[in-house]
């Protein structure tokens, strides 16, 4: 799969969030603020997983359809990846 700049930028933003959280911990910031930022990072990761899986699914289904292959198994695999990520 080819990862476009949008997906890479999402991961870079998450990386920045995580660095910020670590800095907050080193500065002994309030735990509620740290938890809020951790939750935001987790949400960003979950959304990125969804984008990667859905983009990959679209690409795989198109390729399989062009070859006349059954796409049902691909969809099941994508759903399983999403379920496992939670």
PLY file of the C-alpha trace (Angstrom):
ply
format ascii 1.0
element vertex 86
property float x
property float y
property float z
element edge 85
property int vertex1
property int vertex2
end_header
0.00 0.00 0.00
1.17 3.48 -0.79
0.83 5.79 2.22
0.02 9.30 1.05
1.16 12.50 2.72
-2.18 12.96 4.51
-1.76 9.69 6.40
1.90 10.42 7.16
0.97 13.88 8.44
-1.62 12.33 10.76
1.09 10.15 12.28
3.43 13.13 12.61
0.72 15.06 14.49
0.22 12.09 16.80
3.97 11.95 17.36
3.87 15.63 18.35
0.96 14.98 20.70
2.87 12.19 22.40
5.95 14.37 22.83
3.72 17.04 24.36
2.22 14.51 26.76
5.67 13.37 27.84
6.68 16.99 28.41
3.53 17.49 30.51
4.48 14.47 32.61
8.03 15.75 33.06
6.62 19.09 34.19
4.29 17.30 36.64
1.14 18.76 35.07
-2.26 17.89 36.50
-3.25 14.28 35.82
-6.61 15.33 34.34
-4.83 17.36 31.68
-2.47 14.47 30.91
-5.38 12.02 30.65
-7.25 14.42 28.37
-4.26 14.59 26.03
-3.72 10.82 26.16
-7.36 10.33 25.22
-6.99 12.75 22.32
-3.91 10.87 21.09
-5.73 7.54 21.34
-8.65 8.96 19.33
-6.22 10.24 16.70
-4.57 6.81 16.49
-7.95 5.07 16.19
-8.98 7.39 13.36
-5.68 6.86 11.59
-6.14 3.09 11.83
-9.57 3.52 10.26
-8.17 5.60 7.41
-5.36 3.11 6.72
-7.72 0.11 6.79
-10.37 1.78 4.65
-7.84 3.06 2.10
-6.23 -0.35 1.91
-9.63 -2.03 1.61
-10.66 0.18 -1.30
-7.38 -0.53 -3.08
-7.56 -4.29 -2.43
-11.21 -4.57 -3.49
-10.50 -2.73 -6.74
-7.54 -5.00 -7.50
-9.49 -8.15 -6.64
-12.50 -7.01 -8.66
-10.31 -6.37 -11.69
-8.96 -9.92 -11.37
-12.46 -11.35 -10.94
-11.69 -12.52 -7.39
-14.11 -12.72 -4.48
-13.93 -9.55 -2.39
-15.97 -10.82 0.56
-12.89 -12.25 2.31
-11.09 -8.92 1.98
-13.94 -7.10 3.66
-14.00 -9.65 6.51
-10.25 -9.25 6.99
-10.57 -5.46 7.13
-13.35 -5.68 9.72
-11.20 -8.07 11.79
-8.29 -5.61 11.67
-10.54 -2.86 12.97
-11.94 -5.05 15.73
-8.45 -6.15 16.81
-7.26 -2.54 16.96
-9.73 -1.81 19.78
0 1
1 2
2 3
3 4
4 5
5 6
6 7
7 8
8 9
9 10
10 11
11 12
12 13
13 14
14 15
15 16
16 17
17 18
18 19
19 20
20 21
21 22
22 23
23 24
24 25
25 26
26 27
27 28
28 29
29 30
30 31
31 32
32 33
33 34
34 35
35 36
36 37
37 38
38 39
39 40
40 41
41 42
42 43
43 44
44 45
45 46
46 47
47 48
48 49
49 50
50 51
51 52
52 53
53 54
54 55
55 56
56 57
57 58
58 59
59 60
60 61
61 62
62 63
63 64
64 65
65 66
66 67
67 68
68 69
69 70
70 71
71 72
72 73
73 74
74 75
75 76
76 77
77 78
78 79
79 80
80 81
81 82
82 83
83 84
84 85
